[in-house]
Amino acid sequence: MKIGLLGGSFDPIHIGHVSVVEEAIKEFELDQFYFIPTGVNPWKDQQNASNEHRIKMIEIAIKKIQSDKFIGIENYEIQHNQEKNYTVDTLKYLTSTNPEHQYYYFMGMDQAALFDQWKDAKAISEMAQLVCFDRGGYTTESQNLSKYHFIKMKHSPLCASSSEIRAGHIELLDQDVLKYISQNGLYLETMIKDRMKEKRYLHTLSVAKLASEIAESNQLNAKQAYIAGIMHDVAKETKHDEAYELMQKHYPQFIDKPEPVWHQWLSAYVSEHEFLIEDPVILKAIEDHTTASPTISKIGMCLYVADKLDPLRGYDSSADIELCKKDILEGFKKSLQSFYDFSMKKGRSIDPCFFDVYNRFVKGRDE
């Protein structure tokens, strides 16, 4: 039986991995194919997602592969809690367990060019047929190809990487994998970084952390609060013309609101339509984080107060934060009252929609 193997961190798995597997099965007439997620990659200091999450994402991606052959996951490296995982050990296990199988081990040209630095490279080349594929931006030739008897795939260059995805290139992900990533809050901190200036990015991280802490202290869903916090300003720096067009198209009822608050709706839009976040609690919390609303949820309250009380804003908010952690409803009311008192003192106008919220939660009446 001819078995294909592809090792890696898969942190996360992307459309390039899927494409390579589909083509490999056809080109080499493989009977089966296995992904081998590494537990501890010897080329990397750390993983970003847990073993459980990486395996789940691979399972989701496997369902999309166009092939009638069996495709699975070999968990040998994850199950063996070693300081570092080495391919030679994995192949020794596989060839001793199933000596009748013929193994094809696939890797990108970036790794093929470094293959002479792998542990027991010669032994690996004797246990499996090595196959390489081109990767955009990397060399297409290496003396290692002849030295270790590589076969080169006809597959067009793979132009995707997990590091690019973690940096925000979510278009390189299968849609269902992206949904899983978003609903579990994976990689979001780095995915949104290039969408905003450094000061706002640091504010975003601080708000997400504080919102999740307040939620947890109130026995609420801390993950929902964290994701809402990470995404709450994701559209804040959208250019005026684009923002206006999106507001006209999707939120015409709010287009007369001051432009600085448009981002609460636009950030919810980006979260839903680009990052594929489906959780209505998260989306509603993002929509309510600047102006609040009479129908704000407790998760929404956690985000609202975290945004207002963020320690990076430069004033001592510790007492109000402790109140919010003790009782989010009371903390939310205090935040509304503080905004009202400050606005009155400074003679600033207040949007009429504020009073719908203020009357309900502070005055205890709906008007």
LINJO-V659523 format. One record per residue. N is the residue number from 1. RES is the residue in one small letter. PHI is phi in whole degrees, 0 to 359 (none if undefined). PSI is psi in degrees with one decimal (none if undefined). D_FIRST is the distance of its C-alpha to the first C-alpha in whole Angstrom. Layout:
((N,RES,PHI,PSI,D_FIRST) (N,RES,PHI,PSI,D_FIRST))
This chain:
((1,m,none,136.4,0) (2,k,263,119.6,4) (3,i,243,125.8,6) (4,g,267,143.0,10) (5,l,228,136.5,13) (6,l,226,112.6,17) (7,g,263,162.2,19) (8,g,158,175.8,23) (9,s,282,-32.7,26) (10,f,49,58.2,25) (11,d,234,62.9,29) (12,p,257,172.9,29) (13,i,291,144.4,26) (14,h,226,178.1,27) (15,i,296,-25.7,26) (16,g,294,-41.4,25) (17,h,300,-45.8,22) (18,v,298,-43.8,21) (19,s,298,-43.0,22) (20,v,299,-43.9,20) (21,v,295,-44.1,17) (22,e,302,-45.9,18) (23,e,289,-36.4,18) (24,a,297,-42.7,15) (25,i,299,-41.5,13) (26,k,290,-50.6,15) (27,e,295,-36.6,15) (28,f,253,6.9,12) (29,e,50,51.8,10) (30,l,284,148.9,8) (31,d,270,-32.5,6) (32,q,214,161.2,8) (33,f,217,139.6,11) (34,y,230,132.7,13) (35,f,277,140.4,17) (36,i,238,88.6,18) (37,p,290,130.4,22) (38,t,280,145.0,24) (39,g,282,-49.1,27) (40,v,225,104.0,29) (41,n,288,122.6,28) (42,p,294,-13.9,29) (43,w,263,-4.1,31) (44,k,227,148.5,32) (45,d,283,-30.1,35) (46,q,200,158.9,35) (47,q,268,159.6,33) (48,n,263,-45.2,35) (49,a,259,155.3,33) (50,s,291,163.9,32) (51,n,304,-43.4,29) (52,e,300,-45.7,29) (53,h,293,-41.3,30) (54,r,295,-40.0,27) (55,i,296,-43.8,25) (56,k,298,-40.0,27) (57,m,294,-37.1,27) (58,i,296,-42.4,23) (59,e,301,-41.0,23) (60,i,296,-45.0,25) (61,a,294,-36.4,24) (62,i,302,-37.1,20) (63,k,297,-19.5,22) (64,k,266,-7.2,23) (65,i,286,129.0,20) (66,q,275,90.4,20) (67,s,195,148.0,17) (68,d,265,5.4,15) (69,k,273,157.6,12) (70,f,287,130.2,12) (71,i,232,126.5,14) (72,g,217,-167.6,15) (73,i,238,129.3,17) (74,e,259,113.4,16) (75,n,265,17.1,20) (76,y,306,-45.8,20) (77,e,289,-35.0,22) (78,i,289,-37.8,24) (79,q,286,-21.8,25) (80,h,262,104.4,25) (81,n,284,82.5,29) (82,q,251,161.1,29) (83,e,297,-39.1,32) (84,k,217,144.5,29) (85,n,263,136.7,26) (86,y,235,137.2,24) (87,t,301,-34.8,20) (88,v,300,-38.1,20) (89,d,291,-39.1,21) (90,t,296,-45.0,18) (91,l,292,-34.1,15) (92,k,299,-41.8,17) (93,y,295,-47.5,17) (94,l,294,-44.6,13) (95,t,289,-28.4,12) (96,s,282,-31.8,15) (97,t,284,-39.5,13) (98,n,227,71.2,10) (99,p,296,-17.4,10) (100,e,280,-12.8,7) (101,h,275,150.2,5) (102,q,255,121.6,6) (103,y,257,139.3,8) (104,y,241,118.3,11) (105,y,254,120.1,14) (106,f,259,142.9,17) (107,m,204,158.1,20) (108,g,283,162.8,24) (109,m,297,-25.3,26) (110,d,300,-40.7,28) (111,q,278,-34.1,26) (112,a,299,-37.8,25) (113,a,293,-21.4,28) (114,l,255,6.0,29) (115,f,300,-30.3,26) (116,d,295,-15.2,28) (117,q,268,-6.5,30) (118,w,291,151.1,26) (119,k,295,126.4,26) (120,d,52,50.6,25) (121,a,303,-43.1,24) (122,k,298,-41.9,23) (123,a,297,-38.6,21) (124,i,299,-44.7,19) (125,s,294,-20.9,18) (126,e,272,-20.9,17) (127,m,267,-20.2,14) (128,a,213,151.1,13) (129,q,283,120.2,13) (130,l,276,136.2,16) (131,v,227,133.5,17) (132,c,239,158.2,20) (133,f,225,148.1,22) (134,d,291,147.1,26) (135,r,233,133.3,28) (136,g,303,130.8,32) (137,g,92,-4.5,34) (138,y,244,163.6,32) (139,t,302,151.3,32) (140,t,253,-1.8,30) (141,e,223,153.5,30) (142,s,195,145.2,30) (143,q,294,-18.1,30) (144,n,296,-25.6,27) (145,l,298,-45.5,24) (146,s,280,-35.7,25) (147,k,298,-37.4,26) (148,y,248,15.8,22) (149,h,60,45.7,21) (150,f,290,150.0,20) (151,i,253,139.0,19) (152,k,258,129.5,21) (153,m,292,153.9,20) (154,k,277,-6.5,22) (155,h,305,137.0,23) (156,s,296,155.1,26) (157,p,307,135.9,28) (158,l,280,119.0,27) (159,c,245,57.9,31) (160,a,206,149.0,30) (161,s,211,152.8,30) (162,s,296,-34.8,31) (163,s,295,-36.2,34) (164,e,296,-39.8,35) (165,i,296,-46.2,35) (166,r,297,-22.5,36) (167,a,271,2.0,39) (168,g,119,-2.6,40) (169,h,276,71.2,37) (170,i,288,-12.3,36) (171,e,292,-12.6,36) (172,l,272,4.1,32) (173,l,255,146.3,31) (174,d,298,142.9,30) (175,q,301,-39.2,33) (176,d,288,-31.9,31) (177,v,293,-41.5,30) (178,l,298,-42.1,34) (179,k,301,-43.0,35) (180,y,297,-44.2,34) (181,i,301,-48.1,35) (182,s,293,-43.2,38) (183,q,289,-17.3,39) (184,n,254,2.1,38) (185,g,69,29.1,40) (186,l,274,136.1,37) (187,y,64,-1.1,38) (188,l,299,-33.9,41) (189,e,302,-40.7,43) (190,t,273,-28.5,42) (191,m,296,-32.6,41) (192,i,265,-3.4,45) (193,k,300,-43.9,46) (194,d,283,-0.3,47) (195,r,269,0.2,48) (196,m,207,161.1,51) (197,k,291,162.2,54) (198,e,302,-43.0,53) (199,k,299,-44.7,56) (200,r,292,-34.9,55) (201,y,297,-45.2,52) (202,l,296,-38.3,53) (203,h,299,-43.2,55) (204,t,300,-47.1,52) (205,l,298,-40.3,50) (206,s,294,-42.3,53) (207,v,295,-43.5,54) (208,a,300,-43.1,50) (209,k,296,-46.2,51) (210,l,293,-43.2,54) (211,a,300,-41.7,53) (212,s,292,-37.1,50) (213,e,294,-42.7,53) (214,i,295,-42.6,55) (215,a,298,-47.0,53) (216,e,298,-40.2,52) (217,s,295,-24.4,55) (218,n,260,15.5,56) (219,q,57,37.2,53) (220,l,255,177.4,52) (221,n,282,102.6,48) (222,a,294,-31.9,48) (223,k,294,-42.7,45) (224,q,301,-44.1,46) (225,a,295,-40.6,49) (226,y,297,-48.6,47) (227,i,297,-43.5,45) (228,a,300,-39.5,49) (229,g,294,-42.9,50) (230,i,297,-36.0,48) (231,m,264,-3.5,48) (232,h,294,-27.8,52) (233,d,245,19.0,53) (234,v,297,-24.9,50) (235,a,251,11.9,52) (236,k,298,-32.1,55) (237,e,258,20.6,55) (238,t,297,135.0,54) (239,k,297,149.5,57) (240,h,308,-50.5,60) (241,d,298,-42.4,59) (242,e,293,-42.4,55) (243,a,297,-43.1,56) (244,y,297,-42.3,59) (245,e,297,-43.1,57) (246,l,294,-40.4,55) (247,m,295,-43.0,58) (248,q,300,-40.8,59) (249,k,282,-40.5,56) (250,h,248,-25.1,55) (251,y,225,52.3,58) (252,p,299,-26.7,61) (253,q,292,-15.7,63) (254,f,246,7.0,63) (255,i,290,-18.5,63) (256,d,275,-3.7,67) (257,k,288,156.7,66) (258,p,304,137.8,66) (259,e,305,-35.2,63) (260,p,299,-17.2,63) (261,v,260,-3.4,61) (262,w,304,-33.3,59) (263,h,298,-20.4,56) (264,q,292,-34.7,56) (265,w,279,-39.2,55) (266,l,292,-35.2,53) (267,s,293,-36.7,51) (268,a,294,-38.5,50) (269,y,297,-48.4,49) (270,v,299,-42.2,47) (271,s,300,-41.2,45) (272,e,281,-45.2,45) (273,h,265,-23.0,44) (274,e,258,-44.9,42) (275,f,266,-3.1,41) (276,l,59,34.7,40) (277,i,284,125.8,42) (278,e,252,-14.4,43) (279,d,295,113.2,44) (280,p,296,-27.2,48) (281,v,293,-44.1,50) (282,i,295,-47.5,48) (283,l,297,-40.8,49) (284,k,293,-37.8,53) (285,a,298,-41.0,53) (286,i,295,-43.0,53) (287,e,297,-26.9,55) (288,d,261,0.5,58) (289,h,288,-20.1,57) (290,t,262,-50.3,60) (291,t,261,-12.5,63) (292,a,61,-176.9,62) (293,s,196,159.9,62) (294,p,298,-19.9,64) (295,t,255,18.8,61) (296,i,299,138.8,59) (297,s,274,173.3,57) (298,k,291,-31.8,57) (299,i,295,-39.6,54) (300,g,299,-39.0,55) (301,m,297,-40.8,58) (302,c,301,-43.0,56) (303,l,290,-42.5,55) (304,y,303,-51.0,59) (305,v,289,-35.1,60) (306,a,298,-38.4,58) (307,d,294,-41.0,58) (308,k,284,-31.9,62) (309,l,257,8.6,62) (310,d,313,121.4,60) (311,p,304,-24.8,61) (312,l,289,-8.3,60) (313,r,287,-13.1,63) (314,g,96,11.7,65) (315,y,230,159.8,68) (316,d,283,104.0,68) (317,s,251,12.2,66) (318,s,300,-40.7,65) (319,a,295,-42.6,67) (320,d,292,-35.8,66) (321,i,297,-42.9,62) (322,e,296,-37.6,63) (323,l,297,-43.4,65) (324,c,297,-38.5,62) (325,k,291,-31.2,60) (326,k,283,-40.9,62) (327,d,204,102.7,63) (328,i,297,-35.6,61) (329,l,296,-44.7,63) (330,e,293,-37.6,66) (331,g,294,-38.7,65) (332,f,296,-44.7,64) (333,k,300,-41.9,68) (334,k,297,-40.0,69) (335,s,295,-41.6,67) (336,l,297,-44.0,68) (337,q,295,-39.8,72) (338,s,297,-40.8,72) (339,f,296,-43.6,71) (340,y,298,-48.6,74) (341,d,297,-42.4,76) (342,f,296,-42.3,75) (343,s,294,-40.8,75) (344,m,296,-42.3,79) (345,k,296,-37.8,80) (346,k,270,-4.3,79) (347,g,70,29.3,80) (348,r,270,143.1,76) (349,s,288,150.2,76) (350,i,239,132.6,73) (351,d,300,133.3,71) (352,p,306,-28.6,72) (353,c,296,-23.8,69) (354,f,299,-37.7,69) (355,f,290,-24.0,72) (356,d,299,-41.2,70) (357,v,285,-47.5,67) (358,y,301,-45.9,70) (359,n,295,-37.1,72) (360,r,288,-48.2,70) (361,f,267,-33.0,68) (362,v,268,-47.4,71) (363,k,274,-16.0,74) (364,g,74,29.9,72) (365,r,216,152.7,73) (366,d,258,118.7,72) (367,e,224,none,74))
